[in-house]
Amino acid sequence: MTALRTSMPEGAPFKLAKFMSWGSLALILASGLFLSVVMANYARQTLLTKQQEFAMLLAENINHQVFQRFTVPTLLRFRHIELQNPEQFQQLERVIKETIHGQHVFEFRIYDNEEVVSFSLNKDVVGRRDLAGTAVRQAVAELRHSFEVISRVPAWRAMFDFDMQPKSVVLRTVYPLRTERSLFPGGPTGQIMGILEFTQDITDDYKTVISFQWLIIFTAFTSSLILFLVLMAMIHKADEVNTQRVAERERLERELHQAEKLASMGRVVAGIAHEIRNPLGIIQSSAEFLLKKARDEGSSSRIRMLEVMNDEIRRLGQTVNDFLDYARPKKPGVDSVDVGRILDQAVAFLEHECRGRSVAIVKDYPAGLTVRGDKDLLYRAMYNIIANAMQAVPDGGRITISARPGEKCVRVSFTDNGPGFTPETLSKATDPFFTTKHNGTGLGLAIVANIIASHNARMELANAEQGGAQINIVFPTN
């Protein structure tokens, strides 16, 4: 298992999954773009095919209308067709305009067999020989129709031209005009009367194709984005679960390590208590007896020396008790405890020291606020917190103690105006044997943390916004 962790870090599978998600998004977007281009090209080809079919129908209809409404009546009346005759020209013009009305035709010409413009809606080009293109020449030579799409805007620019001007894309049709039946008895049918050329504006239809193409791109992008977000949400959720499991495993490992350390410490402390506590008690009793005797005799030098000895013996006894309390924590009782009364007792015990250093303690908590727990253990925890704050603040400092009921909890806060926690202190403050004091044991806050945890409460350490340290204890009320 250790080798596996070394070769593959905890978050490696999820990093790979995230990379694959981004890759999948790029692949889906590229596929969607390619699909949209293919479909748009197909739609464009379909549009052009339909437009050519409509143009073919229009050309056949023009052929029919010209033959029935102009050629036959003109031959019957004038015996021959001569478009230089204004009356004949106007008659043909009227037939053409009525036939192409509404068909988006903006350019219309009829060439004779010599490739000369014999008729046009633009009279200025009638008689010109230089307008016949390759398609007209092929129609004269091969007698077949043809279509040509002319675009003034390149295809790639048309995708981004949302205000395409009219006549940007046109369809030019060339069609041989034929007689539908013999013009005289026994004569041939299908004779070429001329070459028809007309140009239609298909810009609006082309814009419809482009809109359809953008719709495909938008749909592909939106569906890809939704799929990607769903995938990322699943990966994020899995990553959170994995992180929680890793954190839980690390917490359990720390607790196991701590339990093993406590068990080992308990055995050591039991030996220390057995070897030191009883002799220490005898020494303390003897020192107190000698101090009492010195006071009775009035020996000031001996009194001072014995007072120092008694203080050091009590400090050593307290250190042994701290080791015992941390290594073998007492199981708390479950009673209704008045938080305000415990805080008042702790403050009263430290009141003499507060007056000596001019430290102000501000009490901000209501009467009758209760929690479930062990009165003695909670007193010791809160006393230790206030005592630590006393040591942290300068002379003339300030300590604020507040307590408030919350939603399913009671929050007790201790705030001072001392230097506050450094980043290192904040992360290690509750670790056993960690201390910033010259003669401290490093067990004060560790014991407090054990007591708070035994009450199913939590302790929060932070720096106050206005400066100084802040310790919050949150007790559950259920």
C-alpha positions as CSV (number, residue, x, y, z in Angstrom):
1,M,0.0,0.0,0.0
2,T,2.9,2.3,0.8
3,A,4.5,1.7,-2.6
4,L,1.2,2.4,-4.3
5,R,0.8,5.8,-2.5
6,T,4.4,6.7,-3.5
7,S,3.8,6.0,-7.1
8,M,0.3,7.6,-7.3
9,P,-0.5,10.7,-5.1
10,E,-3.9,11.0,-3.5
11,G,-5.4,13.4,-6.0
12,A,-3.8,11.9,-9.1
13,P,-6.9,10.0,-10.4
14,F,-9.0,13.2,-10.1
15,K,-6.4,15.3,-11.8
16,L,-6.4,12.8,-14.6
17,A,-10.2,12.9,-14.7
18,K,-10.2,16.7,-14.8
19,F,-7.7,16.6,-17.7
20,M,-9.8,14.1,-19.5
21,S,-12.9,16.3,-18.9
22,W,-11.2,19.3,-20.5
23,G,-10.0,17.0,-23.4
24,S,-13.5,15.6,-23.8
25,L,-14.9,19.2,-23.9
26,A,-12.4,20.2,-26.6
27,L,-13.2,17.0,-28.6
28,I,-16.9,17.5,-28.3
29,L,-16.6,21.1,-29.3
30,A,-14.4,20.2,-32.3
31,S,-16.8,17.4,-33.3
32,G,-19.8,19.8,-33.0
33,L,-18.0,22.4,-35.1
34,F,-17.1,19.8,-37.7
35,L,-20.7,18.4,-37.7
36,S,-22.1,22.0,-38.0
37,V,-19.8,22.7,-41.0
38,V,-20.8,19.4,-42.7
39,M,-24.5,20.0,-42.0
40,A,-24.3,23.6,-43.1
41,N,-22.5,22.6,-46.4
42,Y,-25.2,20.0,-46.9
43,A,-27.9,22.6,-46.3
44,R,-26.2,25.0,-48.6
45,Q,-25.9,22.4,-51.4
46,T,-29.6,21.5,-50.8
47,L,-30.5,25.1,-51.0
48,L,-28.6,25.6,-54.2
49,T,-30.2,22.5,-55.7
50,K,-33.6,23.7,-54.8
51,Q,-32.8,27.2,-56.2
52,Q,-31.6,25.6,-59.4
53,E,-34.8,23.6,-59.7
54,F,-36.9,26.7,-59.1
55,A,-34.8,28.6,-61.6
56,M,-35.3,25.8,-64.2
57,L,-39.0,26.0,-63.6
58,L,-38.9,29.8,-64.0
59,A,-36.9,29.5,-67.2
60,E,-39.3,26.9,-68.6
61,N,-42.2,29.2,-67.7
62,I,-40.6,32.2,-69.3
63,N,-40.0,30.1,-72.4
64,H,-43.7,29.1,-72.4
65,Q,-45.0,32.6,-71.8
66,V,-42.7,34.2,-74.4
67,F,-43.7,31.7,-77.0
68,Q,-47.5,31.8,-76.2
69,R,-47.9,35.5,-75.4
70,F,-45.3,37.1,-77.6
71,T,-43.8,35.0,-80.3
72,V,-47.0,33.5,-81.8
73,P,-49.1,36.7,-81.5
74,T,-46.3,38.8,-82.9
75,L,-45.7,36.5,-85.9
76,L,-49.5,36.4,-86.6
77,R,-49.7,40.2,-86.5
78,F,-46.3,41.4,-87.9
79,R,-45.2,38.2,-89.9
80,H,-41.8,38.6,-88.3
81,I,-40.1,39.5,-85.0
82,E,-38.2,42.8,-84.9
83,L,-37.4,44.0,-81.3
84,Q,-36.3,47.3,-82.6
85,N,-40.0,47.9,-83.1
86,P,-41.0,49.7,-79.8
87,E,-44.4,48.0,-79.8
88,Q,-42.9,44.5,-80.0
89,F,-40.2,45.4,-77.4
90,Q,-42.9,46.7,-75.0
91,Q,-45.0,43.7,-75.5
92,L,-42.1,41.4,-74.7
93,E,-41.1,43.5,-71.8
94,R,-44.6,43.3,-70.3
95,V,-44.7,39.5,-70.7
96,I,-41.3,39.2,-69.0
97,K,-42.1,41.5,-66.1
98,E,-45.3,39.7,-65.4
99,T,-43.6,36.3,-65.5
100,I,-40.6,37.1,-63.3
101,H,-42.6,39.3,-60.8
102,G,-41.8,38.2,-57.2
103,Q,-38.9,35.9,-58.3
104,H,-36.1,38.2,-57.1
105,V,-34.8,38.6,-60.7
106,F,-32.8,41.8,-61.0
107,E,-31.0,41.2,-64.3
108,F,-32.6,39.8,-67.4
109,R,-31.2,39.4,-71.0
110,I,-32.0,37.5,-74.2
111,Y,-29.1,36.9,-76.6
112,D,-29.5,36.1,-80.3
113,N,-27.5,33.3,-82.0
114,E,-24.7,35.9,-82.6
115,E,-24.3,36.4,-78.9
116,V,-25.7,40.0,-79.2
117,V,-28.1,41.3,-76.5
118,S,-31.4,41.5,-78.3
119,F,-33.5,42.2,-75.2
120,S,-32.9,43.4,-71.7
121,L,-34.8,45.1,-68.9
122,N,-31.9,47.5,-69.0
123,K,-32.3,49.1,-72.4
124,D,-28.8,50.5,-72.2
125,V,-27.2,47.1,-72.8
126,V,-29.4,46.2,-75.8
127,G,-27.2,45.6,-78.9
128,R,-23.9,44.9,-77.0
129,R,-21.8,42.0,-78.0
130,D,-19.3,42.0,-75.0
131,L,-21.7,40.8,-72.3
132,A,-22.0,37.2,-73.3
133,G,-20.0,35.0,-70.9
134,T,-18.7,31.5,-71.2
135,A,-22.1,30.0,-70.2
136,V,-23.9,31.9,-73.0
137,R,-21.3,30.8,-75.6
138,Q,-21.7,27.2,-74.4
139,A,-25.5,27.5,-74.6
140,V,-25.2,28.7,-78.2
141,A,-22.8,26.0,-79.2
142,E,-24.1,23.0,-77.2
143,L,-27.8,24.1,-76.7
144,R,-27.8,23.2,-73.0
145,H,-28.7,25.2,-69.8
146,S,-26.3,26.0,-66.9
147,F,-26.3,27.6,-63.5
148,E,-23.7,29.7,-61.7
149,V,-23.6,30.8,-58.1
150,I,-21.8,34.1,-57.6
151,S,-20.9,35.3,-54.1
152,R,-19.4,38.7,-53.4
153,V,-18.5,37.6,-49.8
154,P,-16.1,34.6,-49.1
155,A,-17.8,31.7,-47.3
156,W,-15.7,32.2,-44.1
157,R,-16.6,35.9,-44.0
158,A,-20.3,35.2,-44.6
159,M,-20.4,33.3,-41.3
160,F,-19.7,36.5,-39.4
161,D,-21.5,38.9,-41.7
162,F,-24.8,39.4,-39.8
163,D,-25.8,42.3,-42.0
164,M,-25.2,40.9,-45.5
165,Q,-26.3,43.3,-48.1
166,P,-28.8,42.4,-50.9
167,K,-27.2,40.8,-54.1
168,S,-24.3,39.5,-52.0
169,V,-25.1,36.0,-53.3
170,V,-26.8,35.5,-56.7
171,L,-27.8,32.6,-59.0
172,R,-27.3,33.2,-62.7
173,T,-29.3,30.9,-65.1
174,V,-28.6,30.4,-68.8
175,Y,-31.3,28.7,-70.8
176,P,-31.9,28.2,-74.6
177,L,-35.3,29.6,-75.6
178,R,-37.1,27.1,-77.9
179,T,-40.2,27.0,-79.9
180,E,-42.9,24.8,-78.3
181,R,-44.4,23.8,-81.7
182,S,-44.0,24.4,-85.4
183,L,-44.5,28.0,-86.4
184,F,-45.8,26.9,-89.8
185,P,-47.4,23.8,-91.1
186,G,-44.9,21.0,-91.5
187,G,-42.1,23.0,-89.8
188,P,-39.8,21.7,-87.1
189,T,-40.4,22.1,-83.4
190,G,-37.8,23.1,-80.7
191,Q,-36.0,25.6,-82.8
192,I,-33.7,28.0,-80.9
193,M,-35.2,31.5,-80.6
194,G,-32.4,32.8,-78.5
195,I,-30.4,32.4,-75.2
196,L,-32.1,33.4,-72.0
197,E,-29.9,34.7,-69.1
198,F,-31.4,36.0,-65.8
199,T,-29.9,36.6,-62.4
200,Q,-31.7,36.0,-59.1
201,D,-30.8,37.4,-55.6
202,I,-30.7,34.4,-53.2
203,T,-29.0,36.4,-50.3
204,D,-32.0,35.9,-48.0
205,D,-31.9,32.1,-48.4
206,Y,-28.2,32.1,-48.0
207,K,-28.6,34.1,-44.7
208,T,-31.1,31.4,-43.6
209,V,-28.5,28.7,-44.1
210,I,-25.9,30.7,-42.1
211,S,-28.4,31.2,-39.3
212,F,-29.1,27.5,-39.4
213,Q,-25.3,26.9,-39.2
214,W,-25.0,29.2,-36.1
215,L,-27.9,27.3,-34.5
216,I,-26.1,24.1,-35.0
217,I,-22.9,25.5,-33.5
218,F,-24.8,27.1,-30.6
219,T,-26.6,23.8,-29.9
220,A,-23.4,21.8,-30.1
221,F,-21.6,24.2,-27.8
222,T,-24.5,24.4,-25.3
223,S,-24.9,20.6,-25.1
224,S,-21.1,20.2,-24.8
225,L,-21.0,22.8,-22.0
226,I,-23.9,21.2,-20.1
227,L,-22.2,17.8,-20.5
228,F,-18.9,19.3,-19.3
229,L,-20.5,21.0,-16.3
230,V,-22.3,17.8,-15.3
231,L,-19.0,15.9,-15.6
232,M,-17.1,18.5,-13.6
233,A,-19.8,18.6,-10.9
234,M,-19.5,14.8,-10.6
235,I,-15.7,15.0,-10.5
236,H,-15.9,17.9,-8.0
237,K,-18.3,15.9,-5.8
238,A,-16.0,12.8,-6.0
239,D,-13.0,15.0,-5.2
240,E,-14.8,16.4,-2.1
241,V,-15.7,12.9,-1.0
242,N,-12.1,11.8,-1.5
243,T,-10.8,14.8,0.3
244,Q,-13.1,14.2,3.2
245,R,-12.1,10.6,3.3
246,V,-8.4,11.5,3.3
247,A,-8.9,14.1,6.0
248,E,-10.9,11.6,8.0
249,R,-8.2,9.0,7.6
250,E,-5.5,11.5,8.6
251,R,-7.6,12.5,11.6
252,L,-8.1,8.9,12.7
253,E,-4.3,8.3,12.2
254,R,-3.6,11.4,14.4
255,E,-6.0,10.3,17.0
256,L,-4.5,6.8,17.0
257,H,-1.1,8.2,17.3
258,Q,-2.2,10.5,20.1
259,A,-3.9,7.6,21.8
260,E,-0.7,5.5,21.6
261,K,1.3,8.5,22.8
262,L,-1.2,9.0,25.7
263,A,-1.1,5.3,26.6
264,S,2.7,5.4,26.6
265,M,2.7,8.7,28.6
266,G,0.2,7.2,31.0
267,R,2.5,4.4,31.8
268,V,5.4,6.8,32.3
269,V,3.4,9.2,34.4
270,A,2.1,6.4,36.5
271,G,5.7,5.5,37.4
272,I,6.5,9.2,37.9
273,A,3.5,9.7,40.2
274,H,4.4,6.6,42.2
275,E,8.1,7.6,42.5
276,I,7.6,11.3,43.0
277,R,4.2,12.1,44.4
278,N,4.6,10.4,47.8
279,P,8.1,11.7,48.5
280,L,6.9,15.1,47.2
281,G,4.1,15.1,49.7
282,I,6.4,14.3,52.6
283,I,8.8,17.1,51.4
284,Q,5.9,19.6,51.2
285,S,4.6,18.7,54.7
286,S,8.1,19.1,56.1
287,A,8.6,22.4,54.4
288,E,5.3,23.7,55.6
289,F,6.2,22.6,59.2
290,L,9.6,24.3,59.0
291,L,7.9,27.5,57.6
292,K,5.4,27.5,60.4
293,K,8.2,27.1,63.0
294,A,10.3,29.8,61.3
295,R,7.3,32.2,61.5
296,D,6.9,31.4,65.2
297,E,10.6,32.1,65.8
298,G,10.5,35.3,63.7
299,S,13.5,34.4,61.5
300,S,12.9,36.5,58.4
301,S,15.8,34.9,56.4
302,R,14.5,31.4,57.0
303,I,10.9,32.4,56.3
304,R,11.8,33.8,52.8
305,M,13.9,30.7,51.9
306,L,11.1,28.4,53.1
307,E,8.4,30.3,51.2
308,V,10.4,30.0,48.0
309,M,10.8,26.3,48.7
310,N,7.1,25.8,49.3
311,D,6.2,27.7,46.1
312,E,8.6,25.5,44.0
313,I,7.2,22.3,45.7
314,R,3.6,23.4,44.8
315,R,4.7,24.2,41.2
316,L,6.3,20.8,40.9
317,G,3.2,19.2,42.3
318,Q,1.0,21.1,39.8
319,T,3.3,19.9,37.0
320,V,2.9,16.3,38.1
321,N,-0.9,16.8,38.3
322,D,-0.9,18.3,34.8
323,F,0.8,15.2,33.4
324,L,-1.7,13.0,35.2
325,D,-4.7,15.0,34.0
326,Y,-3.5,15.0,30.4
327,A,-2.4,11.3,30.3
328,R,-5.4,10.0,32.2
329,P,-8.3,12.4,31.5
330,K,-11.2,12.2,33.8
331,K,-14.5,11.1,32.3
332,P,-16.9,14.1,32.6
333,G,-20.1,13.9,34.5
334,V,-23.4,15.0,32.8
335,D,-25.1,17.7,34.9
336,S,-26.7,21.0,34.2
337,V,-23.9,23.5,34.6
338,D,-24.4,27.3,35.0
339,V,-21.9,28.8,32.7
340,G,-22.1,32.3,34.3
341,R,-21.4,30.9,37.8
342,I,-18.3,29.0,36.6
343,L,-16.9,32.1,34.9
344,D,-17.6,34.2,38.0
345,Q,-15.7,31.7,40.1
346,A,-12.7,31.7,37.8
347,V,-12.6,35.5,37.6
348,A,-12.9,35.8,41.4
349,F,-9.9,33.5,41.9
350,L,-7.8,35.7,39.6
351,E,-9.2,39.0,40.8
352,H,-6.2,39.7,43.1
353,E,-3.8,39.3,40.3
354,C,-6.0,41.5,38.0
355,R,-5.9,44.3,40.5
356,G,-2.2,44.1,40.9
357,R,-1.6,44.4,37.2
358,S,-4.6,46.8,36.5
359,V,-6.0,44.2,34.0
360,A,-9.7,44.8,33.3
361,I,-12.0,41.8,32.8
362,V,-15.3,42.7,31.0
363,K,-18.0,40.2,31.7
364,D,-20.8,40.0,29.1
365,Y,-23.0,37.0,29.7
366,P,-26.5,36.5,30.9
367,A,-27.5,34.7,34.1
368,G,-29.0,31.3,34.0
369,L,-27.2,30.2,30.8
370,T,-26.6,26.4,31.2
371,V,-24.8,23.6,29.4
372,R,-24.6,19.8,30.0
373,G,-21.3,18.7,31.5
374,D,-18.9,18.3,34.4
375,K,-18.8,21.5,36.6
376,D,-15.2,20.8,37.9
377,L,-13.7,20.0,34.5
378,L,-15.4,23.0,32.9
379,Y,-14.2,25.3,35.7
380,R,-10.6,24.1,35.2
381,A,-10.8,24.6,31.4
382,M,-12.2,28.1,31.6
383,Y,-9.8,29.0,34.5
384,N,-6.8,27.9,32.3
385,I,-8.1,30.0,29.4
386,I,-8.5,33.1,31.5
387,A,-5.1,32.5,33.2
388,N,-3.4,32.2,29.8
389,A,-5.0,35.4,28.7
390,M,-3.8,37.1,31.9
391,Q,-0.2,36.0,31.1
392,A,-0.6,37.3,27.5
393,V,-1.9,40.8,28.1
394,P,0.3,43.7,29.2
395,D,-0.2,45.6,32.5
396,G,-3.4,47.6,32.1
397,G,-4.7,45.2,29.5
398,R,-8.2,44.0,28.8
399,I,-9.9,40.6,28.7
400,T,-13.5,40.3,27.5
401,I,-15.6,37.2,28.4
402,S,-18.9,36.8,26.6
403,A,-21.5,34.0,26.3
404,R,-24.5,33.8,24.1
405,P,-27.1,31.1,23.2
406,G,-27.1,30.2,19.5
407,E,-29.0,27.8,17.3
408,K,-28.7,24.5,19.1
409,C,-25.5,25.7,20.8
410,V,-24.0,27.9,23.5
411,R,-21.0,30.0,22.5
412,V,-18.5,31.2,25.1
413,S,-15.8,33.6,23.9
414,F,-12.6,34.8,25.5
415,T,-10.9,37.8,23.8
416,D,-7.8,39.7,25.0
417,N,-5.8,42.6,23.7
418,G,-2.4,40.9,23.8
419,P,-0.1,40.1,20.9
420,G,-2.4,37.4,19.6
421,F,-1.4,34.1,17.9
422,T,1.4,33.7,15.4
423,P,0.7,31.3,12.5
424,E,2.9,28.7,14.2
425,T,1.3,29.2,17.6
426,L,-2.2,29.0,16.0
427,S,-1.5,25.6,14.4
428,K,0.3,24.1,17.4
429,A,-1.4,25.8,20.5
430,T,-3.2,22.6,21.6
431,D,-0.4,20.2,20.9
432,P,1.0,18.7,24.1
433,F,4.3,20.1,25.3
434,F,4.2,23.0,22.9
435,T,4.8,26.3,24.8
436,T,6.0,29.8,24.2
437,K,6.6,30.4,28.0
438,H,10.0,30.1,29.6
439,N,8.9,27.8,32.4
440,G,5.7,26.4,30.9
441,T,4.9,22.7,30.5
442,G,2.9,23.1,27.3
443,L,0.0,21.1,28.7
444,G,-2.4,24.0,29.6
445,L,-4.4,24.3,26.3
446,A,-3.8,20.6,25.6
447,I,-5.7,19.8,28.8
448,V,-8.4,22.4,27.9
449,A,-8.8,20.8,24.5
450,N,-9.2,17.4,26.0
451,I,-11.8,18.6,28.4
452,I,-13.8,20.5,25.7
453,A,-13.6,17.4,23.4
454,S,-14.9,15.2,26.2
455,H,-18.0,17.4,26.3
456,N,-18.6,16.9,22.6
457,A,-17.9,20.7,22.2
458,R,-15.4,22.3,20.0
459,M,-12.7,24.9,20.6
460,E,-11.8,27.6,18.0
461,L,-8.6,29.6,18.2
462,A,-8.2,32.8,16.1
463,N,-6.9,36.3,16.2
464,A,-9.5,38.9,17.0
465,E,-10.3,41.6,14.3
466,Q,-9.3,44.4,16.6
467,G,-6.1,42.5,17.6
468,G,-5.3,40.0,20.3
469,A,-6.2,36.4,20.7
470,Q,-9.7,35.0,20.7
471,I,-10.8,31.5,21.9
472,N,-14.4,30.4,21.3
473,I,-15.9,27.3,22.9
474,V,-19.1,26.0,21.3
475,F,-21.2,23.7,23.4
476,P,-24.1,21.6,21.8
477,T,-27.4,22.1,23.6
478,N,-28.9,18.7,22.6
